[in-house]
Structure formats: C-alpha cells, structure tokens
Amino acid sequence: MTVDVGDSILMECVARGFPIPRIRWFLNNKALPNNGSVIEIDELTLNHTGVYLCVAENVAGNATATATLSVMGESF
C-alpha cells in the first residue's frame, strides 16, 4: 500500500482459533506496542514506511501475515 505523509491507515489482523490467538505486530522486525487485532495510525510520517508483520499464536501454533507500507512525501 502506498500513501501520502499525513494520511491515516487502518490495518487489521484477523485470526480465529481455540484458545483465542494472541496477536502481536512488528514493523521491520521490531515489536510494536500495539498487541491487538487492529493498528490505526493517524498522521503518517516517513518513519511508518516498512514491512508490517502480524503474528497470531496460541498453544496450537502460529500464523503470520505481512503488509508493506510506503509513505510518500515530505515530513514536516
């Protein structure tokens, strides 16, 4: 996905299982503090550019999904 500086985005990680999976997010292999199924970012900057990884895990195993975000323009 490509967006402009200052835009807002919403990314959702949907996972089902029993027990209910724990969801963690990473940006460029660094853990993000948001550990819920949704990430909402307002006022995007160039620092938000990268590969977002969602990891859903429980005792049965894990599943992952990735999304690449490109933020274009100048940060103010």
N, C-alpha and C positions, 0 to 999 in steps of 0.2 A: 504494500500500500504506500502511496506517495501523497504527502500532504504538505501544506504550507506552514511556516512558522506562525504561531498564534492560533492555529486551528485547534480543535478538540477532537479526541477519539475515544471510542469505547471498544474494548476487546473482551470477549467472553470465552471462557474455557468451560465446556460442558462435559461433565463426566458422571457416569452412573455406576453404581456398584454397591455391594454389601460386604462389609460395612461401607458407609458413605466415604468416598475417597477424600483425602486431604489434598488441597490444591496449592501449589507453590509456583511463583513466577520468577523468571530470570531475564535479565537484559544483558546481552553479550557475556553470558556465563557468570554474571554477578547477581546474587539473590536480591530480589526487590522486597520491600517491607509489606507489600500488599499480598496477603496469602488468602485471597478469596477467589471466587469464580469470575469476578469482573474487575478489569482495570479501566478506570476512566481518567484521562489526562486532559486538563484544560490548559490553554496557553502553551502549546508545544514549542520547544526550542530545538536547536540542532543537537543538543545532548540527548534527546529522546530517540535519535536515529539508531537503528541496530536490529538485532535478531531477538525477538521475544520468545521465550520458551515457557510453556505451561506444562507442569508435571502433576499428574493426578495419581495418587498412590494410596493403597490400603494393604492389608495383610495378604491379599491375593496377588499383588503385583503392582505394576505401574504402567501408565500410558503417557505419551508426550505429544505435543503439537507445537509447531513453530509458526511465527509470522514475522516477516521482515517489514520494518517501518523506515521509510526515508522521509526526512523533514527537509524541505527545500526553502531557501530564502535566507535572509539576514536576521540574526538575533539582535534585539535592541537592548 
